[in-house]
Amino acid sequence: MIGRYRQTHLGRDAAWAAAGDDLPVFDTAIGRIGLLLCDDVRFPEAGGVLSVRRADIIAVPSAWDGGRLQENRDLFVAGYPDGTMTFWYAVAKTAQAYTVAANPVGPGFAGSSGIYTINPVDSEPPVVGSADSAEAVTADFTTLGDPGWWMDQARLIGGRRVDLAVPWRCRNRRRRCAAGGKRPATTSAPGAPTPPRSRGPSRSPVPGRPRPPESPGTR
């Protein structure tokens, strides 16, 4: 065993389990491999993390029940197979990492295991297996892709504007979290009285020191 990964986004049927908190990428003899289990593929940020960590291949062991691609085939140079799954297609394309999905066939499952490619529109359609019967799916590919393609992992990562991201943090655990650590604004219902403003800290006199004068309007 070379590493460990736990699904980070759990569905309702997995309430018994503890979600993972990391999306690792493992070095192997055939390249750097990341994993997305089941519902993790629903979150683009998960694939984005694997892309930034330079995954060559994303493996998707799943128990999936549907969600096939509905795009107009005329937009694709070579079309795409009938069983192409939307989320697996999107993971490969947006992370720029070949995505290998394994899914059961039979009642409650959609099959369509396959190899989802990084340039499915202009060059190479995914290779997708049967929705109804078990079969092996094979394909030859080079993980770096062609330098002449519209996108690759280097361009994808180079174009990220992390300087525009607003940090998300809490200054006080008792308060709600807000972008940049600011306390969320509150609103009042129409016609409700405006709550009085805080007068600040108490101005209790100090023994031996005269009370400071109060400014007009403080009472």
Secondary structure, DSSP 8 states (H G I E B T S, - for coil): -------SS--GGGTTS-------EEEETTEEEEE--GGGGG-HHHHHHHHHTT-SEEEEE------B----GGGSSS---TT-BHHHHHHHHHHTSEEEEE---STT-----EEE-S-TTTT---EE--SSS---------TT--TTSS--HHHHHHT--GGG---EE-SSTTS--EETT--------TT---------S-----TTS------TT--
